[in-house]
Amino acid sequence: MKSSGSGYDFSRLVINDSLLPDIFLVRYAQGLSRNALLVYLWLNMTGRKDCFDENTVKKFKIIPDDETGKVFAELMAANLIIRKDKTYSFDDIKAREVSEYIDAVRARGSNPDVPAMMSDETERTVLADSISSTFYQGGLPYIFYRLIDKCLYEYKFDGKVCYKLFEEGYEQSIHRDLQQMEKMARDWYDRGYTDIRSLEKQLEINRRTKDLIKLTGKLLRRRLNGLDIERVTGWAEELDATAELVTLAFKENEFRSNLTLKNVGDTLVKWHDLGIKTAEDAARLSEEEHKENKRKASRRKATAGSVWRTGEEAGIGEKKAEEDLRETASGNGKEETLPQDDIIPDDILDMFGDSDEDD
C-alpha cells in the first residue's frame, strides 16, 4: 500500500504482535527480575524460542553481558526455558499446565476422601463466575480456576472462604499474582481458617493489627522495626487492644522521660488482666487510681507534720532526770550523792592545780 501523494510505500512498515499465553502473565512474569523478564519478552518478540544461547542475548545489547548467565539461570529455575546440549529453548508452559491439571483431577478421582470435580457443578460454577465478574472484569484467567478447585477440593474451604480469598487478594492488589494468592490460601489452610467464622475473626485481628502499627508509629513519631511490630501484633492478638485503648495507654505513660513500648504494653496487660475492654472503663480506672494516689499523698503529708519524739530521742532525758534528783535532795535538806558515773575524778581536778596549797 502506498500513501497518496507522498510516494512512500507503507507496506514496508511491518508491525508485529507477540502473543504470550495468559499463564505466563499470571504465574511467572510477576516473579521475574527486570532483566529476566526483558530477555524472555525479547526472545519471544524475535521468535527465537529454540536454539538460542547466551551469545544470542548478548547481541541484543539489552542487558549487560556479565548479567546474561545469571538471567539464564533464573529463567531455568522458573521452568521457562530448558537446556539442550549447548543451546536453550522455551519450555511449553501451556502443555505443562494442562498435564498438571489432568494429574490433579485423576488424583481426586482416585481418592475417596476428596470428591472429584465435575464440570457441571453448580456451586463451583456460580462461585467462579462471581469471582470473575467481581474481581477480574469477567475475564478470570484459567489458572485461577485451578486455584478455586484447589481451595474447594483440596483445602476444603467453604465457598464463602474461597470468595473471601479473592476479595482479600483484590484489596491487597495481589489478585493477579498467582504465587501470592496460592501462598495466602496455603497460609489460611495451615492456620485452620476453612470456615467463614474463624476466618472473619482472624481477618479482623489482622486489620486491627495493621491499624495499631500505623497508630503506634504516629505516636512514637518514628518507623517501627521488626521487634516493635511483633510487640504491637501481640497487643492485637493476645490483649484484644483497640486503637482507643492504645492511645490512652500512651497518655498514661506520658510522664516518663523515656517512654517505651514496654511501658505501654505493661499498661495494656494490666487493663486486660482486670477485664477492661473499652477506653471508657480504662479512663474510669485511671481516674480512680489518681484520686487514691492523691489521698495517700495527703495522709503521708499530714502524718509527717505531726511527728513527735520522746525525751530520750530529743537528747534531754538524762539532763531532766539529773535536775529532778537535785530538786528532791534540796527539798529533803539532805545532800544527795550523784551517781558514781557523774562524779568528776580528783586526778582530773588536779590538772588545774590546788589553789589552797598555792596559798
C-alpha positions in Angstrom: 0.0 0.0 0.0 1.3 3.4 -1.0 0.3 6.7 0.5 -1.4 9.1 -1.8 0.9 12.0 -2.9 3.9 11.1 -0.8 5.2 8.2 -2.8 6.1 6.3 0.3 5.4 2.6 0.4 3.8 1.9 3.8 3.8 -1.8 3.0 7.4 -1.8 4.1 6.3 -0.7 7.6 5.7 -4.0 9.5 4.2 -4.0 13.0 4.2 -7.4 14.6 2.4 -8.7 17.6 4.0 -11.0 20.2 1.4 -13.4 21.6 2.1 -14.6 25.1 -0.1 -17.1 27.0 -2.1 -15.7 29.9 -0.5 -18.2 32.2 2.9 -16.5 31.7 1.5 -13.2 33.0 -0.3 -14.6 36.0 2.1 -17.3 37.1 5.6 -16.3 36.0 6.0 -12.7 34.9 5.5 -11.0 38.3 8.1 -13.2 40.0 10.9 -12.4 37.5 13.6 -9.8 37.8 13.6 -6.9 35.4 16.5 -8.4 33.3 14.9 -11.9 33.1 11.6 -10.5 32.1 13.2 -8.3 29.4 15.2 -11.2 27.9 12.2 -13.5 27.9 10.0 -11.0 26.1 12.7 -10.0 23.7 13.3 -13.7 22.7 9.6 -14.1 22.3 9.3 -11.0 20.1 12.1 -12.1 17.8 10.7 -15.6 17.5 13.8 -17.2 19.0 12.0 -19.8 21.0 14.6 -22.5 20.5 18.2 -23.0 19.6 19.4 -19.8 21.3 22.3 -19.3 23.7 23.9 -16.5 25.8 25.6 -15.0 22.7 22.2 -14.6 21.1 21.1 -12.4 24.0 24.4 -10.5 24.1 23.9 -9.5 20.5 20.6 -7.8 21.6 22.5 -5.4 23.8 19.6 -5.1 26.1 21.3 -6.1 29.4 25.0 -6.1 30.5 26.9 -9.0 29.1 28.0 -10.1 32.6 24.3 -10.5 33.6 23.4 -12.9 30.9 24.5 -16.1 32.7 22.5 -15.1 35.8 19.4 -14.4 33.7 19.6 -17.8 32.0 19.9 -19.5 35.4 16.8 -17.6 36.7 14.7 -18.5 33.6 15.7 -22.1 34.0 14.8 -22.1 37.7 11.4 -20.7 36.8 10.9 -23.5 34.3 10.5 -21.1 31.4 13.5 -22.3 29.4 15.2 -25.7 29.2 18.8 -26.6 28.1 19.6 -28.9 25.3 23.3 -29.6 25.0 24.8 -26.1 24.5 21.6 -24.3 23.4 18.3 -23.4 25.1 14.7 -23.4 24.1 11.4 -22.2 25.6 9.5 -24.8 27.7 5.9 -25.3 26.7 4.2 -23.8 29.8 0.7 -24.4 28.5 1.2 -28.1 27.8 2.8 -28.5 31.3 -0.1 -26.7 32.9 -2.7 -29.0 31.2 -0.7 -32.1 32.2 -0.6 -31.0 35.8 -4.3 -30.2 35.8 -5.2 -33.7 34.4 -3.0 -35.3 37.0 -4.7 -33.3 39.7 -8.2 -34.4 38.5 -7.2 -38.0 38.3 -5.7 -37.9 41.8 -9.0 -36.5 43.1 -10.9 -39.3 41.4 -8.8 -42.0 42.9 -9.0 -40.5 46.4 -12.3 -41.5 48.1 -11.9 -38.7 50.7 -11.8 -36.0 48.0 -14.8 -35.6 45.7 -13.9 -35.5 42.0 -14.6 -32.1 40.5 -17.4 -32.2 37.9 -17.5 -29.7 35.2 -21.2 -29.0 35.7 -21.1 -28.5 39.5 -23.5 -25.7 40.0 -22.0 -24.3 43.2 -18.5 -24.2 41.8 -19.6 -22.6 38.6 -21.6 -19.9 40.3 -18.7 -19.1 42.7 -16.2 -18.9 39.8 -18.5 -16.7 37.8 -19.0 -14.4 40.8 -15.2 -14.1 41.4 -14.6 -13.5 37.7 -17.2 -10.7 37.3 -16.3 -9.0 40.6 -12.5 -9.0 40.6 -11.5 -9.7 37.0 -14.0 -7.8 34.9 -15.4 -11.0 33.6 -12.1 -12.4 32.4 -10.9 -14.8 35.1 -7.6 -16.3 33.8 -7.7 -20.1 33.6 -5.0 -20.6 36.1 -7.3 -19.1 38.9 -10.0 -21.6 38.1 -7.4 -24.2 39.2 -6.9 -22.2 42.4 -10.6 -22.3 43.1 -10.6 -26.0 42.6 -7.7 -26.4 45.0 -9.4 -24.3 47.7 -12.7 -26.2 47.4 -11.5 -29.8 47.0 -8.0 -30.0 48.5 -8.2 -27.4 51.3 -12.0 -27.9 51.7 -12.7 -24.2 52.1 -16.3 -23.1 52.5 -17.5 -21.3 49.4 -17.5 -18.0 51.4 -13.9 -18.6 52.4 -12.9 -19.2 48.8 -14.6 -16.0 47.7 -13.0 -14.1 50.6 -9.6 -15.2 49.4 -10.0 -13.4 46.2 -11.6 -10.4 47.9 -8.6 -10.1 50.2 -6.3 -10.5 47.2 -8.1 -7.8 45.4 -7.8 -5.4 48.4 -4.1 -6.1 48.6 -3.6 -5.8 44.9 -2.2 -9.3 44.5 -5.3 -10.9 42.9 -3.4 -11.3 39.6 -0.3 -12.7 41.2 -0.9 -16.5 41.4 2.1 -17.2 43.6 0.9 -14.6 46.2 -2.6 -15.9 46.1 -1.5 -19.5 46.5 0.7 -18.5 49.4 -2.3 -16.8 51.2 -4.6 -19.8 50.5 -2.0 -22.2 51.9 -1.5 -20.0 55.0 -5.2 -20.0 55.7 -5.3 -23.7 55.3 -2.3 -24.2 57.7 -4.0 -22.0 60.3 -7.3 -23.8 60.0 -9.3 -20.9 58.5 -11.5 -23.2 56.5 -14.9 -21.8 57.7 -16.0 -18.2 57.4 -16.4 -17.7 61.2 -12.8 -18.4 62.1 -11.6 -16.6 59.1 -13.6 -13.4 59.8 -12.2 -13.3 63.3 -8.6 -13.6 62.2 -9.1 -11.0 59.4 -10.5 -8.6 62.0 -7.4 -9.1 64.1 -5.2 -8.6 61.0 -7.0 -5.3 60.2 -6.7 -4.1 63.8 -3.0 -5.1 63.9 -2.3 -3.0 60.7 -4.2 0.0 62.2 -2.3 -0.3 65.5 1.1 -0.5 63.8 0.3 2.7 61.9 -1.1 4.4 65.0 1.9 3.4 67.2 4.4 4.7 64.6 2.5 8.0 64.5 2.5 8.3 68.3 6.2 7.5 68.5 7.0 9.7 65.5 9.2 7.0 64.0 9.1 4.0 61.8 8.6 0.7 63.7 11.2 -2.0 63.5 10.6 -5.8 63.5 10.6 -6.1 67.3 8.2 -3.2 67.6 5.8 -4.7 65.1 5.9 -8.1 66.9 5.1 -6.3 70.2 2.2 -4.4 68.6 0.9 -7.5 66.9 0.8 -9.2 70.4 -1.4 -6.3 71.6 -3.9 -7.0 69.0 -3.8 -10.8 69.0 -3.3 -11.5 72.8 -4.8 -8.5 74.5 -7.6 -7.5 72.1 -6.3 -4.0 72.2 -8.1 -1.3 70.3 -6.8 2.0 68.9 -8.6 3.9 71.7 -7.0 1.7 74.4 -3.5 2.1 72.9 -3.9 5.8 72.6 -5.0 6.0 76.3 -2.1 3.8 77.4 0.3 6.1 75.7 -1.2 9.1 77.6 -0.9 7.2 80.9 2.8 6.9 80.4 3.5 10.5 79.1 5.1 11.4 82.5 8.0 9.1 81.7 11.2 10.9 80.3 11.9 7.9 78.1 8.6 6.3 77.1 9.0 2.8 75.6 6.6 0.3 74.0 7.2 -2.0 77.0 5.7 0.7 79.3 2.6 1.0 77.1 2.4 -2.8 76.9 2.5 -3.2 80.7 -0.4 -0.8 81.0 -2.4 -2.7 78.4 -1.6 -6.0 80.2 -2.8 -4.6 83.5 -6.1 -3.5 81.9 -6.5 -6.8 80.2 -6.0 -8.8 83.4 -8.6 -6.6 85.1 -11.1 -7.4 82.4 -11.1 -3.9 80.9 -12.1 -3.9 77.2 -13.1 -0.3 76.5 -11.3 3.0 76.7 -14.2 4.4 78.9 -13.6 1.7 81.5 -9.8 2.2 81.4 -10.3 6.0 81.8 -12.5 5.5 84.9 -10.0 3.1 86.4 -7.2 5.6 85.8 -9.2 8.4 87.4 -9.9 6.3 90.5 -6.2 5.4 90.8 -5.2 9.1 90.5 -7.7 10.0 93.3 -6.5 7.2 95.5 -2.9 8.3 95.0 -3.8 11.9 96.0 -5.5 10.7 99.2 -2.4 8.6 100.1 -0.1 11.5 99.5 -2.3 13.8 101.7 -2.3 11.3 104.5 1.5 11.0 104.3 1.9 14.7 104.4 -0.4 15.1 107.4 1.4 12.3 109.3 4.8 13.9 108.5 3.7 17.3 110.0 2.6 15.8 113.4 5.6 13.7 114.2 6.7 13.9 117.9 9.8 12.5 119.7 10.4 11.1 123.2 12.7 12.9 125.6 15.3 10.3 125.1 15.0 10.8 121.3 15.4 14.5 121.8 18.5 14.0 124.0 17.0 15.7 127.1 16.0 12.7 129.2 19.3 12.4 131.1 19.6 16.1 131.9 16.0 16.3 133.1 16.5 13.3 135.4 19.5 14.9 137.0 17.7 18.1 137.7 14.8 16.3 139.3 17.2 14.4 141.5 18.8 17.6 142.8 15.5 19.2 143.5 14.4 16.2 145.5 17.6 16.3 147.6 17.3 20.0 148.3 13.8 19.6 149.4 14.7 17.0 151.9 17.6 19.0 153.5 19.9 16.3 152.5 22.9 16.3 150.3 22.2 13.8 147.6 25.1 11.9 146.2 25.2 11.9 142.5 25.5 8.6 140.8 29.1 7.3 140.6 29.2 7.9 136.8 28.5 11.6 137.4 31.4 12.2 140.0 34.4 14.0 138.5 37.6 12.2 139.4 40.2 14.0 141.5 43.0 13.4 139.1 41.1 15.5 136.5 40.7 18.3 139.0 44.5 18.2 139.9 45.2 19.1 136.3 44.2 22.6 137.1 46.2 22.8 140.4 45.2 23.2 144.1 44.5 26.9 145.0 44.7 26.2 148.8 48.2 24.7 148.6 49.4 27.7 146.4 48.3 30.0 149.2 
